[in-house]
Amino acid sequence: MKSLKVLETDRLYLRRMVLEDAENAYLLNLDPEVIQFTGDVSFESIEKARFFLTNYDHYEKYDFGRWAVIDKESDAFLGWCGLKFTPELEEYNIGFRFFKKYWNKGYATEAAQACIDLGFNHFNLTTIVGRARKENIGSIRVLEKIGLTYLRDFDFEGNEGVIYCIHKQ
């Protein structure tokens, strides 16, 4: 089995999600403010989160995915961040979700930038997109800080969405 640690930044390390992360995944999605713009629903239980993690196959299929974001100093689980491939769109995207108490501290930007760099330099991706609901100003700000630029609007499950994009230099 490959090492769980994937990336390291000044303050964080990113690693593969494991079954022991089920409670944190459950609690993260339980906060309505955290998931208000995602289109996702809360896990019904920690067991449902564990089931999701058990069946999450992105690491095996693509060697990347959504990774747990861990604070180096405290070893606290802050949220997740990572790359995702959507075959039906032939699209690689960056995504992130953090516990509210870690918002506005630069963690999402730091983790997402590291993921973009890894996508381009290690996985040889040429284009990465970020999708957000138009009213999700915080996520859009992160996408802009890491170098993505507005591409177009799209229908985000009946809501106004935007797609941002970055190409490998």
N, C-alpha and C positions, 0 to 999 in steps of 0.2 A: 504494500500500500504506500502511496506517495505521502510525503510529509504534509501535515495539515496546514502548516504555515506557508502562505503563498507570497505575501508582500510585507514589507516593513517601511514605515515612514518615520519621521522624527518622533511622533507621539503615539503611533498606532502600529499594530500588526493586524493583518487580515489572514484568516485561515478558513479552511473548509468548515462548513456547518456540520455538526455531529448531533447524534440523538440527544446528548446532554444539553443541547441548546433549545430543546423543545419548550421548556418553560419560558425562556426568554422570548422565543418566537411567539408563543401564545400571548404573553404580556404585552409585547410590542404591538401586535395587531388588535389587542383589546382596547387600546386608547383610541376613541373616535377621532380625535384631532390628528393622530398620526396617520390614520388611513383615510381621512376624509376626502382626499383628492385622488386616491389610488384606484378606485373601482373594486377593491378587495373587500371582503367581509372578514370579521374576526373568526379565528378558529373557535369551534364550539367547546374545545377542551384542550388540555395539555396533550392528551392522547391523540387528538386529531392533528395537532402540530407535529407530534412524533411520527404519526403516519405519513404526513406530508414529507418530513425529512427523510424517512425511510425510503420513500419512492422518488425522491429528488435525484434525477439521473444526469443532470447537466455536467457534473464533474467527469463522469465516465464517458459521456458522448463527446464533449468538447474540450475537456481538460481545464475548463473555467466555469464560473457560475456566480451566484450571489454568495459572498463570503461574509463570515462573522467579522465584525470590526471590534477589536479589543484594545483597550487602553493599556499601553506598556507599563505604566507606573502602578496602576491599581489592579490590573488584569480584569477589569470590568467589561462586560459585554455592552457595547454602546448601541449596536444596531447591525445592519448589514449593508454591504455595497458590493457591486460587481458587474460583470458583463453577462449578457444573456444573448443567445442566438435564437431568433424566431424563424424557423424554416419557411413557413408560409409567406413571410414577407422578405425572406432572404436578407435579414437585417440583424446587425449586432447593436445592442443598446446598452447604455450605462444606466444603472438604477441604484437607488439608495433609500434607506429608511432607518431612522434613528429614534431612540426614546426622546421624548420632548425635552427632558432635562439636559440633553446634550445638543439641542439646537442652538444656533448662533454662536458657536464656539470654533467654527472652522473645521470640524471633524469631517463633515460630508465633503467639503471641498478637498481636503487633504487626501481622504480615502479615494474619492472619485478621480482625482488627478493621477494618483498612483495606478489606478485601474486602467485609465486611458493610456498611460505610458506603457503599461504591461501589454495591453491589447495591440498597440502599434509595434513595440519593440520585441516582444517575445512571441506573440501569436500571429504577427505579420498581418493584422487586420489593416484595411485601407480606409474604411469609413466606419464611424461609430455615431449612433444617434442617441438622443435623449428625448423622451416623450413626457409631457406633463399637461395637466389641465391648465387652461389659461389663467385661472385665478390662483394657482399654486405659485405665488411669487417667490417664495423661498427656494423651491426646487429650480425654478427658472434662473434665479440668481446664481445658484451653484453651477448650473450648466454653462452660463455665460462666463463665470470665473475660471472654469477649466478649459475655455477656448471654443466651446460650441457656439455656433451662430444660428439664428433663426432660418429655418428652411421653408416651412409652410404650416398652415392650419390643418387640423384633421378632426374627425368626429371621434371623440373619446367617450364611447359608450353613451351617446346621447348628450354629451357635454362638449363645450368648445375646448379643443386641445391644440397644442403646438408641438411641432417637431423641430428640434435643434440638431445640428450636425457638425461633425469635425472630420477632416480628411487628414491622412498621414502626410506629413511634410516630405 
